Amino acid sequence: MRRKDDDIVVHRNAPLHGILYTKHTRKKLPKSRMLPAHARSRDTVSPGFFSIIAAPFAGMAALVKKIRFTRPKPASIIKTEPNAIAAAVPLKQEAVLVALSQPKESLSRVLTRDRAEQKTALKNWPLAVTCAVCALISAASIIFIPPAFAVEKKNVTINDAGLKVSAVTMDQTVGSLLGEFGIEMSEHDSIDVDTKAMVKDDMEVVIRRAMPLTVSTKDKDTEIYMVAGTVKEALEKAAVKVDKNDEVYPSLDTYIEPGMEIEVVKVETKYETEKEKIGFKETTRKNKNLKKGREVTVQKGVQGVREIKYLLTYKNGVLTSRKEVKSTVTKKPVNEIVEIGTRTAVLMERTPRTSQIYSKTLYEHKKALKPAPGIIEKVVYADYVTAYTHTGHRTATGTYPKIGTVAVDPKKIPYGTKLYIPGYGYGRAEDTGAFRGKSFLQLDLFMDKEQDCWNWGRKRQVKIYILE
């Protein structure tokens, strides 16, 4: 390493106190003229850890030493050669040896330069102090901060919906721990700790996964997600209101399962009132003053009226039940009284024979005599009387239809009831028809031929005799 100031040369391999040579003579100066050891420039090895730490302190000490407020001492001039003069200028507490070619002018220049360097040093001392303090803080951070913030390894257990995984982690928060293992959670899932909570040693993180459920109502199907709970809680989350009459499958106290379908059946009830006609009885009495076979109506029969209250049940808007809950007679029937002449009258049979009910042909069947008054239980008026023929099927009571088979509404006329229909003859209620459950009274008469059915047609308000 060579250092050059004007005509002075400091040799790289100078001894401990330095050897000063002139540019022209290379003459070795006496030891009294040598530079101090700290004024020499020398090679250094790379600083170690402690050298880095001590460097700010050494730099700060040198800076303070350099900018001390001392007045310069008079320069001493040393003759070395005819063309060289050495001057020691003690301005910075260091012996600086300078060789000048022009003694008077060079010495003035040296003094001027040194004073300028001193003023510059005075101006830059705050910056130097700041740098030294920063270096001190950096050194302290290297020594003290790493141990203070040293990350400790912790043992944790992650229980993800029953699947347990044990791991060693250096993560600080639960959220970063889940991110490290790639565990994702939906907005419906649940975790027993906050994701911002700090991870602790031997900590267990429990994750509960939400289960998909379907809630079906009359209007729509709703899909929800729940971690746990009952069917009742699922309906509350789906905002489905259930009345006391509604039906829920499965029951409200059932615990939910993945993929469960919950069905809510809306049950509505209402009452309906219908009026039903009550048949009157036809009574007869003998009148010996009348000719045989002559009849006189003394009192005309009047049908009564009954009000029936029904409870109707609708499930999801469909009628599923119709139950009679109350029956009230609002108008009583009036019996019809008929007087029959007995003069030379032939006594009639009290009950029809079987052959009278089941004749071979419709022509023979409808020629049967009218029943005797003693076997008539009551008389009613049918709103409609129609006819039907062979269908290939048995009747509602299991028999095959024949002349005398009558289809009725069993709630109004029970099966097995014997009837007399003017213009048709005797019959028995053994079958039913599409008019079952209607508010009106209708009878359907069996006939062997389709043409006979067309000939009969549809009759209204037909007087019907119900026999004992």
Order of alpha helices (4+ residues) and beta strands (2+ residues): beta-beta-beta-alpha-beta-beta-beta-alpha-beta-beta-alpha-beta-beta-beta-beta-alpha-beta-beta-beta-beta-beta-beta-beta-beta-alpha-alpha-beta-beta-beta-beta-beta-alpha-beta
